[in-house]
Amino acid sequence: MRNLGKWIGAGLGWTIGGPIGAVVGFALGSLADVSNFAKLERPDHNTTTGDFVISMLVLIASVMKADNRLLQSELTFVKGYLVKSFGEEEAGEMLKILKDILKQDIPVKDVTRQIKSSMDYPSRLQLIHLIFGIAVADGTAIEQELNLIEQIAADLGLSATDTASVKNLYIQSADWAYKILGVDTSADNETIKKAFRSLAMKNHPDKITYLGEEIRQKAQEKFQKINEAYLAIKKERGIN
């Protein structure tokens, strides 16, 4: 087996088969003998780090193709985001696979159905968090891309409130803190406290520690932003 990123080297599970396997099979085959993955030791979870990253790359490719054009600038921004999130070497491997995926026809509905049936809710929530982050990494938010991400999130079984919360971590408005918590500005203090506790529980980084330290760190960043939103509301309202 050739030298692969550690996220693949640790083994792949359910992404080898089904619609995701059909999309990425060529890309993985160009890097290593996929049959060897079956021999690798995997953690005691349904989803491996490799499964998560492969799912992310397939969905990123889907979003990048949403406006029926692919610009070099988009790949540059995606590479920068991946380098910042996972390091130079890992990002290089991811980009190789992403470029191959971009050449394929992606059955988005089938892909999201496979992910929904195989990946737990906190991991799916983190997946959408990363995809939103990549979509706005260049400082712009193309409507077709955002619409597709929201549709993907719905097809993944994420609630509209959770999706809106993640979106507002990146695209902030005047009442950004309330939108992140998923409450109206007229909500009473107790409702706000309950919303924060519920959101914090679903997004706690400890829920996805098995996906690796890099992904956990991104989850920690999201968790911190949720805390910042709550603190902003507490300060505004004088909540103890």
C-alpha positions in Angstrom: 0.0 0.0 0.0 1.3 3.4 -0.9 1.7 6.1 1.7 -1.8 7.4 2.5 -3.1 10.0 4.9 -3.6 8.6 8.4 -7.3 9.0 8.1 -7.4 6.4 5.3 -4.6 4.4 6.7 -6.6 3.7 9.8 -9.2 1.9 7.7 -12.5 2.5 5.9 -15.8 0.9 6.7 -19.2 1.5 5.1 -18.0 4.1 2.6 -16.3 1.3 0.6 -19.6 0.1 -0.6 -22.8 1.7 -1.8 -23.1 4.9 -3.8 -20.2 6.5 -2.0 -17.9 3.6 -2.9 -19.0 3.9 -6.5 -18.1 7.6 -6.6 -14.7 7.3 -4.8 -13.7 3.9 -6.0 -11.5 5.1 -8.8 -9.9 7.8 -6.6 -9.0 5.4 -3.9 -7.9 2.8 -6.4 -5.4 5.3 -7.8 -3.8 5.6 -4.4 -3.9 2.0 -3.0 -5.4 -1.4 -3.3 -8.8 -0.9 -1.7 -9.1 -4.5 -0.8 -6.3 -4.0 1.7 -8.4 -1.8 3.8 -10.4 -4.8 5.0 -7.2 -6.0 6.7 -6.6 -2.9 8.7 -7.5 -2.6 12.3 -10.5 -0.3 12.9 -11.9 1.3 16.0 -15.1 0.0 17.6 -17.4 2.5 15.9 -19.6 2.2 12.9 -18.0 5.2 11.4 -14.2 5.5 11.0 -12.3 8.8 10.5 -11.8 7.7 7.0 -15.5 7.2 6.4 -16.1 10.7 7.8 -13.5 12.4 5.6 -14.5 10.5 2.5 -18.2 11.5 3.1 -17.0 15.1 3.6 -15.1 15.1 0.3 -18.0 13.7 -1.7 -20.4 16.3 -0.3 -17.8 19.1 -0.8 -17.6 18.1 -4.4 -21.4 18.1 -4.7 -21.5 21.7 -3.4 -18.6 22.9 -5.6 -20.5 21.6 -8.7 -23.8 23.2 -7.6 -23.4 26.2 -10.0 -22.3 23.9 -12.9 -18.8 25.5 -13.0 -15.6 24.8 -11.2 -13.0 27.6 -10.7 -9.4 27.1 -9.8 -9.9 29.7 -7.1 -12.5 27.4 -5.5 -9.9 24.6 -5.3 -7.4 27.0 -3.9 -9.7 28.1 -1.1 -10.7 24.5 -0.4 -7.0 23.5 -0.2 -6.3 26.4 2.2 -9.2 25.3 4.4 -8.1 21.7 4.5 -4.5 22.6 5.2 -5.6 24.8 8.1 -7.9 22.1 9.4 -5.8 18.9 8.8 -2.2 19.9 8.0 -0.3 20.1 4.7 0.3 16.4 4.1 -3.2 15.2 5.0 -4.8 18.1 2.9 -2.6 17.1 -0.1 -4.1 13.5 0.0 -7.6 14.9 0.4 -7.2 17.2 -2.5 -6.0 14.4 -4.8 -9.1 12.4 -4.0 -11.4 15.5 -4.3 -10.1 16.3 -7.8 -11.0 12.7 -8.9 -14.4 12.9 -7.2 -15.2 16.2 -9.1 -14.9 14.2 -12.3 -17.7 11.9 -11.3 -21.4 12.2 -11.4 -22.5 12.3 -7.8 -26.0 10.9 -6.9 -26.4 13.3 -3.9 -29.7 11.9 -2.7 -28.3 8.3 -2.6 -25.1 9.5 -0.9 -26.9 11.4 1.8 -29.2 8.4 2.4 -26.1 6.2 2.9 -24.5 8.7 5.3 -27.8 9.1 7.3 -28.1 5.3 7.8 -24.5 4.8 8.8 -23.4 7.9 10.7 -24.6 9.1 14.1 -26.3 12.5 14.6 -23.4 14.4 16.2 -21.1 13.3 13.4 -23.6 14.4 10.7 -23.9 17.7 12.4 -20.1 18.2 12.4 -20.1 17.2 8.7 -22.4 20.0 7.8 -20.4 22.4 10.0 -17.3 21.6 8.0 -19.1 21.9 4.7 -20.5 25.3 5.5 -17.1 26.4 6.6 -15.6 25.4 3.3 -18.4 27.0 1.3 -17.7 30.4 2.8 -14.0 30.1 3.1 -13.4 32.5 0.3 -15.5 35.2 1.9 -18.5 34.7 -0.4 -21.7 32.7 -0.1 -23.1 31.5 -3.4 -26.9 31.0 -3.2 -26.9 27.7 -5.1 -24.2 26.3 -2.8 -26.0 27.4 0.4 -29.3 26.0 -0.8 -27.7 22.7 -1.7 -26.0 22.5 1.7 -29.4 23.1 3.5 -31.0 20.4 1.3 -28.1 18.0 2.1 -28.6 18.7 5.8 -32.3 18.0 5.6 -31.6 14.7 3.7 -29.1 13.8 6.3 -31.9 14.0 8.9 -30.7 17.1 10.6 -33.3 19.4 12.1 -33.9 22.8 10.4 -33.1 24.5 13.7 -29.7 22.7 14.0 -28.9 23.5 10.4 -29.8 27.2 10.8 -27.6 27.3 13.9 -24.6 26.0 12.1 -25.2 28.3 9.1 -25.4 31.3 11.4 -22.0 30.5 12.8 -20.6 31.6 9.5 -23.2 34.0 8.1 -24.0 36.4 10.9 -26.8 39.0 11.1 -27.8 41.6 13.7 -29.4 38.9 15.8 -26.8 36.3 15.1 -26.5 35.0 18.7 -30.2 34.2 18.9 -30.1 32.5 15.5 -27.2 30.3 16.6 -29.2 29.2 19.6 -32.3 28.8 17.4 -34.6 31.1 19.4 -36.5 34.2 18.6 -35.3 37.6 20.1 -38.6 37.6 22.1 -37.9 34.3 23.8 -37.8 34.4 27.6 -34.6 33.7 29.6 -35.6 30.2 30.5 -36.2 29.3 26.9 -32.8 30.6 26.0 -31.1 28.6 28.7 -32.9 25.4 27.6 -31.9 26.1 24.0 -28.3 26.6 24.9 -28.2 23.4 27.0 -29.7 21.4 24.2 -27.4 22.8 21.6 -24.3 22.4 23.7 -25.2 18.7 24.4 -25.6 17.9 20.7 -22.5 19.8 19.6 -20.1 18.8 22.4 -16.7 17.8 20.9 -16.5 14.8 23.2 -19.3 13.1 21.2 -17.0 12.7 18.2 -13.6 12.1 19.8 -13.4 8.8 17.9 -13.1 10.8 14.6 -9.6 12.0 15.5 -8.1 15.1 17.1 -8.2 17.3 14.0 -12.0 16.9 13.6 -12.5 17.2 17.3 -10.6 20.5 17.3 -13.0 21.8 14.6 -15.9 20.7 16.7 -14.3 22.5 19.7 -14.2 25.7 17.6 -17.9 25.3 16.8 -18.7 24.7 20.5 -16.8 27.8 21.5 -18.8 29.9 19.1 -22.0 28.5 20.5 -20.8 29.5 24.0 -19.9 33.0 22.7 -23.4 33.4 21.3 -24.9 32.5 24.7 -22.6 34.8 26.6 -23.5 37.6 24.2 -27.2 37.1 25.0 -26.5 36.8 28.7 -24.6 40.1 28.7 -27.3 41.8 26.7 -30.0 40.7 29.0 -28.1 40.7 32.3 -28.6 37.0 32.8 -26.6 35.5 35.7 
